[in-house]
Amino acid sequence: MLPLAIIPNGIAIDQPDSSEAERLAYRRDAGIPDGAPVIGTVGRLRAERNPFATVAVFAEASRLLGPNVHFLMAGDGPMAEAVRQEGNRLGLGERLHLPGLAVRPWVAAAVIDVYVSMNVGPITGIAGLEAAAAGVPVIALQATADYADGNADWIWSDPDPLRVGAEAARLLHDPAERQGIATQQAAHVRSHHSADAMLDAYMALYKRAGAEN
């Protein structure tokens, strides 16, 4: 019987840097006012990603933070118009920004103060890994309803959008904690989720398979 292993995704750690001019241009093109704090995410707007849950996170953060915070969902997909309507229904209006396809996703991530990913157990998506590698603090909606370790994982997660929204609001009020989380998460990605780390894990699995057969 072949050995089984869960191999974490690996990413290209050293993404191109985004300049201050690029970040300002992206904000303005997306309609985000200069200096406004941003809670956001990058990803396809598809049903399997449950974008309405992310909108609910944003709505709770908005309730707690007031009207000055803005929300970014960078990426395209068949649910874009439905997401816009849901944002309007929850009172986000023009503060929910849907700029479409993120051709340079690291630029979109760089304008975000708190990044909201989607986790399945301890596993997050590629865009979440890229945001963490770029030094953006990441929290997550938890897709596994009975997952018990969301408070202990390297990315905090919870299945309840209201609790995730409250955590995003709390972090937005605490720049020092945001920076501490960002530093720890960037180090974790470099140690465990680089392309080299993924290659090493595959090679170890192949060696086990060869030794057992």
Beta strands, then each sheet from edge to edge (+ up, - down):
strand 1: 38-42
strand 2: 70-74
strand 3: 96-100
strand 4: 114-120
strand 5: 123-124
strand 6: 138-142
strand 7: 157-158
sheet 1: 3+ 2+ 1+ 4+ 5-
sheet 2: 3+ 2+ 1+ 4+ 6+ 7+
end
